Amino acid sequence: MIRLILLTDFTEAFAHNLLRGILEYSKEREPWVVCRMPPSYKQSHGIPGVLKWAKKWQADAIIAARERIVEGAVSMVHLALDKLKKDGVVELDEERKAAMVSNLLVVLCADESAQPVVNTGTLYQ
């Protein structure tokens, strides 16, 4: 039996559709136990609290619906790329754009603080 924690706001259609899809999937396979954990639990206990509870409950997975965060992050990345191009700050080929987009999305969507990394090489080695 799969034990799954859904860490999401269930007032939005996205979360309801996600839950419906998970339940339909589990009906076709093995039974699942789904715990709907409100985002307020994460806010009051933090990620370490959620992980501690998940370990106690022996959860197999945690799904955190982050639709709004991702939409905002993608919008910020668009703005950054447009501004860099408009102001002539730097010319980025497609590979460098992809690396920058990936890095920005990780930083903007992460639950924890980003750790700086000094790149001493090049993308083309």
Secondary structure, DSSP 8 states (H G I E B T S, - for coil): -EEEEEES-TTSHHHHHHHHHHHHHHHHSS-EEEEEE-HHHHHHHHHHHHHHHHHHHT-SEEE---HHHHHHHHHHHHHHHHHHHHHTS----HHHHHHHHHHHHHHHH-SS--------S-TT-
